[in-house]
């Protein structure tokens, strides 16, 4: 995938994630994200990125 296309798609996905987190906060809802894959698939980095934008104390991570 060309870098320009990747950057554009990434921006769209980040915008959608931010909107989702705002709706979850506003409604007081709960959100579960399940990441599965092989041991070295980079799930830890994905989990940190997914919870990084959230307010501390609102997110918990389990392995």
Backbone torsions as a table, in degrees:
resi	resn	phi	psi	omega
1	UNK	NA	131.1	178.1
2	UNK	-62.4	147.3	-176.1
3	UNK	-58.2	-39.6	-179.3
4	UNK	-62.3	-43.0	177.6
5	UNK	-64.7	-43.6	178.8
6	UNK	-58.6	-48.3	-179.1
7	UNK	-61.3	-40.4	-180.0
8	UNK	-66.2	-44.7	178.6
9	UNK	-65.7	-39.7	178.6
10	UNK	-61.5	-43.0	178.3
11	UNK	-61.3	-42.5	178.2
12	UNK	-62.4	-44.0	-179.6
13	UNK	-66.4	-40.1	178.9
14	UNK	-65.6	-37.2	177.7
15	UNK	-64.5	-45.0	178.5
16	UNK	-63.4	-39.3	178.4
17	UNK	-64.3	-41.6	179.1
18	UNK	-63.5	-40.8	177.7
19	UNK	-63.3	-42.8	179.2
20	UNK	-61.6	-45.6	-179.8
21	UNK	-63.9	-36.8	177.3
22	UNK	-65.1	-41.4	177.8
23	UNK	-64.7	-40.2	179.6
24	UNK	-63.6	-45.0	178.6
25	UNK	-63.4	-45.7	-176.8
26	UNK	-64.1	-38.1	-178.4
27	UNK	-85.4	-13.1	-175.5
28	UNK	70.3	23.2	-177.6
29	UNK	-80.5	174.0	176.1
30	UNK	-115.3	148.1	-178.5
31	UNK	-132.2	130.6	177.9
32	UNK	-114.8	128.5	176.2
33	UNK	-118.2	123.2	-180.0
34	UNK	-110.5	122.0	177.3
35	UNK	-112.7	120.9	177.7
36	UNK	-127.8	150.6	-179.5
37	UNK	168.4	-173.2	-179.6
38	UNK	-71.1	165.0	-176.9
39	UNK	-52.8	-43.7	-173.7
40	UNK	-102.8	27.4	-174.9
41	UNK	-83.5	-1.6	178.3
42	UNK	86.1	22.9	-178.8
43	UNK	-65.2	-34.3	-179.9
44	UNK	-61.0	-43.8	177.6
45	UNK	-65.3	-38.2	178.1
46	UNK	-65.5	-41.1	179.4
47	UNK	-65.5	-42.5	178.5
48	UNK	-62.7	-40.4	179.8
49	UNK	-67.3	-40.0	-178.7
50	UNK	-65.7	-36.0	-178.2
51	UNK	-95.8	-8.5	-175.3
52	UNK	-63.4	-31.1	-177.1
53	UNK	-83.5	-13.1	-175.8
54	UNK	-80.5	157.9	176.5
55	UNK	-69.6	135.8	179.6
56	UNK	-56.7	140.8	179.7
57	UNK	94.2	-17.1	178.7
58	UNK	-90.4	-18.5	-175.9
59	UNK	-115.7	141.5	173.3
60	UNK	-128.7	145.4	179.2
61	UNK	-124.0	134.6	177.8
62	UNK	-126.2	146.9	175.1
63	UNK	-120.3	NA	NA
